[in-house]
Amino acid sequence: MSENAVEITCANCGGKDFEYPSDPQPDDVVTCTGCGASATYKEIIDAAEAQIVDQLKKDIGDIFS
Ligand SMILES: [Zn+2]
């Protein structure tokens, strides 16, 4: 499997290309290359994880409940 565990997506434009340090820290600012929106790495990862959890809930039912 080669998929990333967490795929980050811009909440503003849906883009998947971002500028961020090679070893981003939670407080580092990540900038969307598509629309220029920025957020902290932590905010983006939290949002991505929330999306994944929502998807998993749909895919495998109530294992997280
Ligand atoms: Zn964007």
N, CA, C, O and the ligand as a Tripos MOL2 file, in Angstrom:
@<TRIPOS>MOLECULE
protein
  261   259    66     0     0
PROTEIN
NO_CHARGES

@<TRIPOS>ATOM
      1 N           0.8450   -1.1930    0.0000 N.3       1 MET1
      2 CA          0.0000    0.0000    0.0000 C.3       1 MET1
      3 C           0.8790    1.2420    0.0000 C.2       1 MET1
      4 O           1.8260    1.3480    0.7790 O.2       1 MET1
      5 N           0.5580    2.1660   -0.8710 N.am      2 SER2
      6 CA          1.3790    3.3680   -0.9800 C.3       2 SER2
      7 C           0.6050    4.6230   -0.6130 C.2       2 SER2
      8 O           1.1400    5.7280   -0.6980 O.2       2 SER2
      9 N          -0.6420    4.4650   -0.2070 N.am      3 GLU3
     10 CA         -1.4300    5.6480    0.1230 C.3       3 GLU3
     11 C          -0.9420    6.2660    1.4340 C.2       3 GLU3
     12 O          -0.5210    5.5760    2.3620 O.2       3 GLU3
     13 N          -1.0170    7.5850    1.4660 N.am      4 ASN4
     14 CA         -0.7180    8.2580    2.7240 C.3       4 ASN4
     15 C          -1.8370    7.9750    3.7150 C.2       4 ASN4
     16 O          -2.9980    7.8390    3.3280 O.2       4 ASN4
     17 N          -1.4930    7.8880    4.9690 N.am      5 ALA5
     18 CA         -2.5020    7.6400    5.9860 C.3       5 ALA5
     19 C          -3.4830    8.8030    6.0660 C.2       5 ALA5
     20 O          -4.6790    8.6120    6.2840 O.2       5 ALA5
     21 N          -2.9600   10.0010    5.8880 N.am      6 VAL6
     22 CA         -3.7990   11.1910    5.9580 C.3       6 VAL6
     23 C          -3.5790   12.0070    4.6910 C.2       6 VAL6
     24 O          -2.4570   12.4160    4.3930 O.2       6 VAL6
     25 N          -4.6390   12.2370    3.9610 N.am      7 GLU7
     26 CA         -4.5570   13.0830    2.7830 C.3       7 GLU7
     27 C          -5.1820   14.4240    3.1280 C.2       7 GLU7
     28 O          -6.3650   14.5100    3.4570 O.2       7 GLU7
     29 N          -4.3650   15.4700    3.0480 N.am      8 ILE8
     30 CA         -4.8840   16.7730    3.4230 C.3       8 ILE8
     31 C          -5.4820   17.4550    2.2070 C.2       8 ILE8
     32 O          -4.9410   17.3720    1.1050 O.2       8 ILE8
     33 N          -6.5900   18.1200    2.4150 N.am      9 THR9
     34 CA         -7.3210   18.7920    1.3500 C.3       9 THR9
     35 C          -7.6940   20.1880    1.8100 C.2       9 THR9
     36 O          -8.1450   20.3830    2.9390 O.2       9 THR9
     37 N          -7.5040   21.1580    0.9290 N.am     10 CYS10
     38 CA         -7.8460   22.5380    1.2650 C.3      10 CYS10
     39 C          -9.3350   22.6660    1.5190 C.2      10 CYS10
     40 O         -10.1510   22.2550    0.6940 O.2      10 CYS10
     41 N          -9.6940   23.2460    2.6800 N.am     11 ALA11
     42 CA        -11.1010   23.4250    3.0270 C.3      11 ALA11
     43 C         -11.7420   24.5070    2.1660 C.2      11 ALA11
     44 O         -12.9660   24.5730    2.0520 O.2      11 ALA11
     45 N         -10.9140   25.3530    1.5620 N.am     12 ASN12
     46 CA        -11.4310   26.4840    0.7930 C.3      12 ASN12
     47 C         -11.6660   26.1190   -0.6680 C.2      12 ASN12
     48 O         -12.7160   26.4380   -1.2260 O.2      12 ASN12
     49 N         -10.6870   25.4460   -1.2950 N.am     13 CYS13
     50 CA        -10.7940   25.1770   -2.7440 C.3      13 CYS13
     51 C         -10.7420   23.6890   -3.0700 C.2      13 CYS13
     52 O         -10.9390   23.3080   -4.2240 O.2      13 CYS13
     53 N         -10.4820   22.8490   -2.0840 N.am     14 GLY14
     54 CA        -10.4310   21.4180   -2.3360 C.3      14 GLY14
     55 C          -9.1110   20.9410   -2.9130 C.2      14 GLY14
     56 O          -8.9600   19.7650   -3.2450 O.2      14 GLY14
     57 N          -8.1550   21.8540   -3.0340 N.am     15 GLY15
     58 CA         -6.8580   21.4900   -3.5840 C.3      15 GLY15
     59 C          -6.0670   20.5840   -2.6610 C.2      15 GLY15
     60 O          -6.2970   20.5380   -1.4520 O.2      15 GLY15
     61 N          -5.1370   19.8720   -3.2550 N.am     16 LYS16
     62 CA         -4.3480   18.9180   -2.4660 C.3      16 LYS16
     63 C          -2.8550   19.2490   -2.4990 C.2      16 LYS16
     64 O          -2.0270   18.4670   -2.0310 O.2      16 LYS16
     65 N          -2.5240   20.4030   -3.0500 N.am     17 ASP17
     66 CA         -1.1230   20.8150   -3.0870 C.3      17 ASP17
     67 C          -0.8910   21.9260   -2.0740 C.2      17 ASP17
     68 O          -1.5610   22.9580   -2.0990 O.2      17 ASP17
     69 N           0.0520   21.7030   -1.1990 N.am     18 PHE18
     70 CA          0.3320   22.6620   -0.1390 C.3      18 PHE18
     71 C           1.8260   22.9060   -0.0440 C.2      18 PHE18
     72 O           2.6460   22.0620   -0.4060 O.2      18 PHE18
     73 N           2.1490   24.0770    0.4510 N.am     19 GLU19
     74 CA          3.5330   24.3740    0.7860 C.3      19 GLU19
     75 C           3.6930   24.2720    2.2930 C.2      19 GLU19
     76 O           2.9950   24.9450    3.0520 O.2      19 GLU19
     77 N           4.6150   23.4290    2.7120 N.am     20 TYR20
     78 CA          4.8860   23.3140    4.1350 C.3      20 TYR20
     79 C           6.2830   22.7330    4.3310 C.2      20 TYR20
     80 O           6.8450   22.1310    3.4160 O.2      20 TYR20
     81 N           6.8330   22.9130    5.5120 N.am     21 PRO21
     82 CA          8.1890   22.4040    5.7680 C.3      21 PRO21
     83 C           8.2440   20.8950    5.5990 C.2      21 PRO21
     84 O           7.2250   20.2110    5.6920 O.2      21 PRO21
     85 N           9.4470   20.3810    5.3490 N.am     22 SER22
     86 CA          9.5930   18.9370    5.1520 C.3      22 SER22
     87 C           9.2850   18.1600    6.4260 C.2      22 SER22
     88 O           8.9120   16.9880    6.3870 O.2      22 SER22
     89 N           9.4460   18.8320    7.5390 N.am     23 ASP23
     90 CA          9.1100   18.1990    8.8130 C.3      23 ASP23
     91 C           8.1890   19.1310    9.5850 C.2      23 ASP23
     92 O           8.5960   19.7230   10.5840 O.2      23 ASP23
     93 N           6.9500   19.2630    9.1250 N.am     24 PRO24
     94 CA          6.0550   20.2690    9.7090 C.3      24 PRO24
     95 C           5.7160   19.9780   11.1630 C.2      24 PRO24
     96 O           5.5210   18.8340   11.5730 O.2      24 PRO24
     97 N           5.6560   21.0510   11.9110 N.am     25 GLN25
     98 CA          5.2530   20.9770   13.3090 C.3      25 GLN25
     99 C           3.8310   21.5160   13.4170 C.2      25 GLN25
    100 O           3.3770   22.2530   12.5420 O.2      25 GLN25
    101 N           3.1180   21.1480   14.4970 N.am     26 PRO26
    102 CA          1.7060   21.5450   14.6180 C.3      26 PRO26
    103 C           1.4550   23.0390   14.4620 C.2      26 PRO26
    104 O           0.4050   23.4330   13.9540 O.2      26 PRO26
    105 N           2.3860   23.8710   14.8810 N.am     27 ASP27
    106 CA          2.1750   25.3120   14.8070 C.3      27 ASP27
    107 C           2.6720   25.9310   13.5070 C.2      27 ASP27
    108 O           2.5140   27.1350   13.3030 O.2      27 ASP27
    109 N           3.2680   25.1350   12.6230 N.am     28 ASP28
    110 CA          3.7460   25.6750   11.3520 C.3      28 ASP28
    111 C           2.5750   25.9950   10.4310 C.2      28 ASP28
    112 O           1.5670   25.2880   10.4210 O.2      28 ASP28
    113 N           2.7180   27.0640    9.6610 N.am     29 VAL29
    114 CA          1.6600   27.4690    8.7460 C.3      29 VAL29
    115 C           1.8150   26.7180    7.4290 C.2      29 VAL29
    116 O           2.8930   26.6760    6.8360 O.2      29 VAL29
    117 N           0.7150   26.1340    6.9940 N.am     30 VAL30
    118 CA          0.6520   25.4340    5.7190 C.3      30 VAL30
    119 C          -0.1590   26.2990    4.7690 C.2      30 VAL30
    120 O          -1.2390   26.7720    5.1220 O.2      30 VAL30
    121 N           0.3670   26.5100    3.5470 N.am     31 THR31
    122 CA         -0.3100   27.3610    2.5840 C.3      31 THR31
    123 C          -0.7500   26.5420    1.3770 C.2      31 THR31
    124 O           0.0340   25.7770    0.8160 O.2      31 THR31
    125 N          -2.0100   26.7080    0.9830 N.am     32 CYS32
    126 CA         -2.5340   26.0520   -0.2080 C.3      32 CYS32
    127 C          -1.9500   26.7240   -1.4420 C.2      32 CYS32
    128 O          -2.0150   27.9460   -1.5750 O.2      32 CYS32
    129 N          -1.3750   25.9270   -2.3520 N.am     33 THR33
    130 CA         -0.8030   26.5140   -3.5610 C.3      33 THR33
    131 C          -1.8920   26.8480   -4.5800 C.2      33 THR33
    132 O          -1.6420   27.5770   -5.5400 O.2      33 THR33
    133 N          -3.0920   26.3200   -4.3750 N.am     34 GLY34
    134 CA         -4.1780   26.5740   -5.3140 C.3      34 GLY34
    135 C          -4.8390   27.9260   -5.0940 C.2      34 GLY34
    136 O          -5.0770   28.6620   -6.0510 O.2      34 GLY34
    137 N          -5.1370   28.2600   -3.8460 N.am     35 CYS35
    138 CA         -5.8880   29.4820   -3.5720 C.3      35 CYS35
    139 C          -5.1810   30.3980   -2.5820 C.2      35 CYS35
    140 O          -5.6200   31.5270   -2.3610 O.2      35 CYS35
    141 N          -4.0980   29.9270   -1.9870 N.am     36 GLY36
    142 CA         -3.3470   30.7660   -1.0640 C.3      36 GLY36
    143 C          -3.8630   30.7570    0.3530 C.2      36 GLY36
    144 O          -3.3230   31.4580    1.2090 O.2      36 GLY36
    145 N          -4.9020   29.9760    0.6260 N.am     37 ALA37
    146 CA         -5.4100   29.8830    1.9850 C.3      37 ALA37
    147 C          -4.3490   29.2670    2.8740 C.2      37 ALA37
    148 O          -3.5710   28.4210    2.4330 O.2      37 ALA37
    149 N          -4.3200   29.6920    4.1280 N.am     38 SER38
    150 CA         -3.3400   29.1320    5.0470 C.3      38 SER38
    151 C          -3.9980   28.7340    6.3510 C.2      38 SER38
    152 O          -4.9930   29.3180    6.7790 O.2      38 SER38
    153 N          -3.4220   27.7380    6.9590 N.am     39 ALA39
    154 CA         -3.8610   27.2750    8.2690 C.3      39 ALA39
    155 C          -2.6610   26.6260    8.9090 C.2      39 ALA39
    156 O          -1.6470   26.3870    8.2520 O.2      39 ALA39
    157 N          -2.7740   26.3400   10.1910 N.am     40 THR40
    158 CA         -1.6610   25.6340   10.8180 C.3      40 THR40
    159 C          -1.7330   24.1590   10.4440 C.2      40 THR40
    160 O          -2.7930   23.6240   10.1180 O.2      40 THR40
    161 N          -0.5750   23.5270   10.5040 N.am     41 TYR41
    162 CA         -0.5110   22.0970   10.1930 C.3      41 TYR41
    163 C          -1.4830   21.3050   11.0620 C.2      41 TYR41
    164 O          -2.1510   20.3890   10.5820 O.2      41 TYR41
    165 N          -1.5580   21.6640   12.3430 N.am     42 LYS42
    166 CA         -2.4560   20.9560   13.2480 C.3      42 LYS42
    167 C          -3.9140   21.0660   12.8110 C.2      42 LYS42
    168 O          -4.6580   20.0850   12.8500 O.2      42 LYS42
    169 N          -4.3200   22.2730   12.3930 N.am     43 GLU43
    170 CA         -5.7090   22.4590   11.9730 C.3      43 GLU43
    171 C          -6.0340   21.5860   10.7660 C.2      43 GLU43
    172 O          -7.1060   20.9850   10.6830 O.2      43 GLU43
    173 N          -5.0930   21.5290    9.8390 N.am     44 ILE44
    174 CA         -5.3360   20.7680    8.6110 C.3      44 ILE44
    175 C          -5.3680   19.2730    8.8980 C.2      44 ILE44
    176 O          -6.2210   18.5550    8.3760 O.2      44 ILE44
    177 N          -4.4400   18.8040    9.7260 N.am     45 ILE45
    178 CA         -4.4250   17.3870   10.0520 C.3      45 ILE45
    179 C          -5.6760   17.0010   10.8440 C.2      45 ILE45
    180 O          -6.2620   15.9430   10.6170 O.2      45 ILE45
    181 N          -6.0730   17.8650   11.7680 N.am     46 ASP46
    182 CA         -7.2890   17.5700   12.5280 C.3      46 ASP46
    183 C          -8.4900   17.4400   11.5960 C.2      46 ASP46
    184 O          -9.3150   16.5410   11.7560 O.2      46 ASP46
    185 N          -8.5810   18.3460   10.6210 N.am     47 ALA47
    186 CA         -9.6930   18.3100    9.6800 C.3      47 ALA47
    187 C          -9.6290   17.0520    8.8220 C.2      47 ALA47
    188 O         -10.6520   16.4140    8.5740 O.2      47 ALA47
    189 N          -8.4290   16.6980    8.3700 N.am     48 ALA48
    190 CA         -8.2740   15.5050    7.5420 C.3      48 ALA48
    191 C          -8.6370   14.2530    8.3230 C.2      48 ALA48
    192 O          -9.3030   13.3570    7.8030 O.2      48 ALA48
    193 N          -8.2000   14.1960    9.5660 N.am     49 GLU49
    194 CA         -8.5040   13.0270   10.3780 C.3      49 GLU49
    195 C         -10.0050   12.9250   10.6390 C.2      49 GLU49
    196 O         -10.5620   11.8280   10.6600 O.2      49 GLU49
    197 N         -10.6540   14.0660   10.8360 N.am     50 ALA50
    198 CA        -12.0920   14.0590   11.0520 C.3      50 ALA50
    199 C         -12.8140   13.5070    9.8240 C.2      50 ALA50
    200 O         -13.7830   12.7580    9.9440 O.2      50 ALA50
    201 N         -12.3240   13.8910    8.6340 N.am     51 GLN51
    202 CA        -12.9330   13.3810    7.4000 C.3      51 GLN51
    203 C         -12.7410   11.8790    7.2940 C.2      51 GLN51
    204 O         -13.6540   11.1540    6.8970 O.2      51 GLN51
    205 N         -11.5440   11.4130    7.6520 N.am     52 ILE52
    206 CA        -11.2560    9.9840    7.5570 C.3      52 ILE52
    207 C         -12.1170    9.2020    8.5320 C.2      52 ILE52
    208 O         -12.6460    8.1440    8.1920 O.2      52 ILE52
    209 N         -12.2590    9.7240    9.7520 N.am     53 VAL53
    210 CA        -13.0950    9.0430   10.7330 C.3      53 VAL53
    211 C         -14.5310    8.9790   10.2440 C.2      53 VAL53
    212 O         -15.1930    7.9510   10.3910 O.2      53 VAL53
    213 N         -15.0190   10.0700    9.6620 N.am     54 ASP54
    214 CA        -16.3770   10.0610    9.1270 C.3      54 ASP54
    215 C         -16.5180    8.9950    8.0510 C.2      54 ASP54
    216 O         -17.5120    8.2690    8.0120 O.2      54 ASP54
    217 N         -15.5200    8.9030    7.1790 N.am     55 GLN55
    218 CA        -15.5760    7.9260    6.0930 C.3      55 GLN55
    219 C         -15.5240    6.5040    6.6430 C.2      55 GLN55
    220 O         -16.2450    5.6210    6.1800 O.2      55 GLN55
    221 N         -14.6680    6.2980    7.6270 N.am     56 LEU56
    222 CA        -14.5670    4.9620    8.2170 C.3      56 LEU56
    223 C         -15.8750    4.5540    8.8850 C.2      56 LEU56
    224 O         -16.2870    3.3960    8.8160 O.2      56 LEU56
    225 N         -16.5120    5.5120    9.5240 N.am     57 LYS57
    226 CA        -17.7950    5.2140   10.1610 C.3      57 LYS57
    227 C         -18.8010    4.7330    9.1210 C.2      57 LYS57
    228 O         -19.5770    3.8090    9.3620 O.2      57 LYS57
    229 N         -18.7670    5.3850    7.9560 N.am     58 LYS58
    230 CA        -19.6780    4.9780    6.8780 C.3      58 LYS58
    231 C         -19.2830    3.6050    6.3300 C.2      58 LYS58
    232 O         -20.1400    2.7840    6.0050 O.2      58 LYS58
    233 N         -17.9830    3.3740    6.2330 N.am     59 ASP59
    234 CA        -17.5040    2.1550    5.5880 C.3      59 ASP59
    235 C         -17.6620    0.9310    6.4650 C.2      59 ASP59
    236 O         -18.0190   -0.1420    5.9790 O.2      59 ASP59
    237 N         -17.4020    1.0820    7.7430 N.am     60 ILE60
    238 CA        -17.3800   -0.1220    8.5840 C.3      60 ILE60
    239 C         -18.3370   -0.0290    9.7550 C.2      60 ILE60
    240 O         -18.2030   -0.7520   10.7420 O.2      60 ILE60
    241 N         -19.2930    0.8580    9.6380 N.am     61 GLY61
    242 CA        -20.3800    0.8670   10.6050 C.3      61 GLY61
    243 C         -20.0090    1.4500   11.9480 C.2      61 GLY61
    244 O         -19.3790    2.5040   12.0260 O.2      61 GLY61
    245 N         -20.3900    0.7770   12.9820 N.am     62 ASP62
    246 CA        -20.4020    1.3960   14.2940 C.3      62 ASP62
    247 C         -19.1830    1.0150   15.1410 C.2      62 ASP62
    248 O         -19.2530    1.0430   16.3700 O.2      62 ASP62
    249 N         -18.0940    0.6680   14.5100 N.am     63 ILE63
    250 CA        -16.9270    0.2310   15.2830 C.3      63 ILE63
    251 C         -16.3760    1.3540   16.1570 C.2      63 ILE63
    252 O         -15.7480    1.0940   17.1840 O.2      63 ILE63
    253 N         -16.6140    2.6130   15.7470 N.am     64 PHE64
    254 CA        -16.0980    3.7360   16.5260 C.3      64 PHE64
    255 C         -17.1080    4.2590   17.5370 C.2      64 PHE64
    256 O         -16.7900    5.1630   18.3100 O.2      64 PHE64
    257 N         -18.2770    3.7290   17.5450 N.am     65 SER65
    258 CA        -19.2940    4.2720   18.4420 C.3      65 SER65
    259 C         -19.1760    3.6630   19.8320 C.2      65 SER65
    260 O         -19.9540    4.0030   20.7230 O.2      65 SER65
    261 ZN         -7.0040   26.1530   -1.4870 Zn       66 ZN66
@<TRIPOS>BOND
     1     1     2 1
     2     2     3 1
     3     3     4 2
     4     3     5 am
     5     5     6 1
     6     6     7 1
     7     7     8 2
     8     7     9 am
     9     9    10 1
    10    10    11 1
    11    11    12 2
    12    11    13 am
    13    13    14 1
    14    14    15 1
    15    15    16 2
    16    15    17 am
    17    17    18 1
    18    18    19 1
    19    19    20 2
    20    19    21 am
    21    21    22 1
    22    22    23 1
    23    23    24 2
    24    23    25 am
    25    25    26 1
    26    26    27 1
    27    27    28 2
    28    27    29 am
    29    29    30 1
    30    30    31 1
    31    31    32 2
    32    31    33 am
    33    33    34 1
    34    34    35 1
    35    35    36 2
    36    35    37 am
    37    37    38 1
    38    38    39 1
    39    39    40 2
    40    39    41 am
    41    41    42 1
    42    42    43 1
    43    43    44 2
    44    43    45 am
    45    45    46 1
    46    46    47 1
    47    47    48 2
    48    47    49 am
    49    49    50 1
    50    50    51 1
    51    51    52 2
    52    51    53 am
    53    53    54 1
    54    54    55 1
    55    55    56 2
    56    55    57 am
    57    57    58 1
    58    58    59 1
    59    59    60 2
    60    59    61 am
    61    61    62 1
    62    62    63 1
    63    63    64 2
    64    63    65 am
    65    65    66 1
    66    66    67 1
    67    67    68 2
    68    67    69 am
    69    69    70 1
    70    70    71 1
    71    71    72 2
    72    71    73 am
    73    73    74 1
    74    74    75 1
    75    75    76 2
    76    75    77 am
    77    77    78 1
    78    78    79 1
    79    79    80 2
    80    79    81 am
    81    81    82 1
    82    82    83 1
    83    83    84 2
    84    83    85 am
    85    85    86 1
    86    86    87 1
    87    87    88 2
    88    87    89 am
    89    89    90 1
    90    90    91 1
    91    91    92 2
    92    91    93 am
    93    93    94 1
    94    94    95 1
    95    95    96 2
    96    95    97 am
    97    97    98 1
    98    98    99 1
    99    99   100 2
   100    99   101 am
   101   101   102 1
   102   102   103 1
   103   103   104 2
   104   103   105 am
   105   105   106 1
   106   106   107 1
   107   107   108 2
   108   107   109 am
   109   109   110 1
   110   110   111 1
   111   111   112 2
   112   111   113 am
   113   113   114 1
   114   114   115 1
   115   115   116 2
   116   115   117 am
   117   117   118 1
   118   118   119 1
   119   119   120 2
   120   119   121 am
   121   121   122 1
   122   122   123 1
   123   123   124 2
   124   123   125 am
   125   125   126 1
   126   126   127 1
   127   127   128 2
   128   127   129 am
   129   129   130 1
   130   130   131 1
   131   131   132 2
   132   131   133 am
   133   133   134 1
   134   134   135 1
   135   135   136 2
   136   135   137 am
   137   137   138 1
   138   138   139 1
   139   139   140 2
   140   139   141 am
   141   141   142 1
   142   142   143 1
   143   143   144 2
   144   143   145 am
   145   145   146 1
   146   146   147 1
   147   147   148 2
   148   147   149 am
   149   149   150 1
   150   150   151 1
   151   151   152 2
   152   151   153 am
   153   153   154 1
   154   154   155 1
   155   155   156 2
   156   155   157 am
   157   157   158 1
   158   158   159 1
   159   159   160 2
   160   159   161 am
   161   161   162 1
   162   162   163 1
   163   163   164 2
   164   163   165 am
   165   165   166 1
   166   166   167 1
   167   167   168 2
   168   167   169 am
   169   169   170 1
   170   170   171 1
   171   171   172 2
   172   171   173 am
   173   173   174 1
   174   174   175 1
   175   175   176 2
   176   175   177 am
   177   177   178 1
   178   178   179 1
   179   179   180 2
   180   179   181 am
   181   181   182 1
   182   182   183 1
   183   183   184 2
   184   183   185 am
   185   185   186 1
   186   186   187 1
   187   187   188 2
   188   187   189 am
   189   189   190 1
   190   190   191 1
   191   191   192 2
   192   191   193 am
   193   193   194 1
   194   194   195 1
   195   195   196 2
   196   195   197 am
   197   197   198 1
   198   198   199 1
   199   199   200 2
   200   199   201 am
   201   201   202 1
   202   202   203 1
   203   203   204 2
   204   203   205 am
   205   205   206 1
   206   206   207 1
   207   207   208 2
   208   207   209 am
   209   209   210 1
   210   210   211 1
   211   211   212 2
   212   211   213 am
   213   213   214 1
   214   214   215 1
   215   215   216 2
   216   215   217 am
   217   217   218 1
   218   218   219 1
   219   219   220 2
   220   219   221 am
   221   221   222 1
   222   222   223 1
   223   223   224 2
   224   223   225 am
   225   225   226 1
   226   226   227 1
   227   227   228 2
   228   227   229 am
   229   229   230 1
   230   230   231 1
   231   231   232 2
   232   231   233 am
   233   233   234 1
   234   234   235 1
   235   235   236 2
   236   235   237 am
   237   237   238 1
   238   238   239 1
   239   239   240 2
   240   239   241 am
   241   241   242 1
   242   242   243 1
   243   243   244 2
   244   243   245 am
   245   245   246 1
   246   246   247 1
   247   247   248 2
   248   247   249 am
   249   249   250 1
   250   250   251 1
   251   251   252 2
   252   251   253 am
   253   253   254 1
   254   254   255 1
   255   255   256 2
   256   255   257 am
   257   257   258 1
   258   258   259 1
   259   259   260 2
@<TRIPOS>SUBSTRUCTURE
     1 MET1         2 RESIDUE 1 A MET
     2 SER2         6 RESIDUE 1 A SER
     3 GLU3        10 RESIDUE 1 A GLU
     4 ASN4        14 RESIDUE 1 A ASN
     5 ALA5        18 RESIDUE 1 A ALA
     6 VAL6        22 RESIDUE 1 A VAL
     7 GLU7        26 RESIDUE 1 A GLU
     8 ILE8        30 RESIDUE 1 A ILE
     9 THR9        34 RESIDUE 1 A THR
    10 CYS10       38 RESIDUE 1 A CYS
    11 ALA11       42 RESIDUE 1 A ALA
    12 ASN12       46 RESIDUE 1 A ASN
    13 CYS13       50 RESIDUE 1 A CYS
    14 GLY14       54 RESIDUE 1 A GLY
    15 GLY15       58 RESIDUE 1 A GLY
    16 LYS16       62 RESIDUE 1 A LYS
    17 ASP17       66 RESIDUE 1 A ASP
    18 PHE18       70 RESIDUE 1 A PHE
    19 GLU19       74 RESIDUE 1 A GLU
    20 TYR20       78 RESIDUE 1 A TYR
    21 PRO21       82 RESIDUE 1 A PRO
    22 SER22       86 RESIDUE 1 A SER
    23 ASP23       90 RESIDUE 1 A ASP
    24 PRO24       94 RESIDUE 1 A PRO
    25 GLN25       98 RESIDUE 1 A GLN
    26 PRO26      102 RESIDUE 1 A PRO
    27 ASP27      106 RESIDUE 1 A ASP
    28 ASP28      110 RESIDUE 1 A ASP
    29 VAL29      114 RESIDUE 1 A VAL
    30 VAL30      118 RESIDUE 1 A VAL
    31 THR31      122 RESIDUE 1 A THR
    32 CYS32      126 RESIDUE 1 A CYS
    33 THR33      130 RESIDUE 1 A THR
    34 GLY34      134 RESIDUE 1 A GLY
    35 CYS35      138 RESIDUE 1 A CYS
    36 GLY36      142 RESIDUE 1 A GLY
    37 ALA37      146 RESIDUE 1 A ALA
    38 SER38      150 RESIDUE 1 A SER
    39 ALA39      154 RESIDUE 1 A ALA
    40 THR40      158 RESIDUE 1 A THR
    41 TYR41      162 RESIDUE 1 A TYR
    42 LYS42      166 RESIDUE 1 A LYS
    43 GLU43      170 RESIDUE 1 A GLU
    44 ILE44      174 RESIDUE 1 A ILE
    45 ILE45      178 RESIDUE 1 A ILE
    46 ASP46      182 RESIDUE 1 A ASP
    47 ALA47      186 RESIDUE 1 A ALA
    48 ALA48      190 RESIDUE 1 A ALA
    49 GLU49      194 RESIDUE 1 A GLU
    50 ALA50      198 RESIDUE 1 A ALA
    51 GLN51      202 RESIDUE 1 A GLN
    52 ILE52      206 RESIDUE 1 A ILE
    53 VAL53      210 RESIDUE 1 A VAL
    54 ASP54      214 RESIDUE 1 A ASP
    55 GLN55      218 RESIDUE 1 A GLN
    56 LEU56      222 RESIDUE 1 A LEU
    57 LYS57      226 RESIDUE 1 A LYS
    58 LYS58      230 RESIDUE 1 A LYS
    59 ASP59      234 RESIDUE 1 A ASP
    60 ILE60      238 RESIDUE 1 A ILE
    61 GLY61      242 RESIDUE 1 A GLY
    62 ASP62      246 RESIDUE 1 A ASP
    63 ILE63      250 RESIDUE 1 A ILE
    64 PHE64      254 RESIDUE 1 A PHE
    65 SER65      258 RESIDUE 1 A SER
    66 ZN66       261 GROUP 0 **** ****
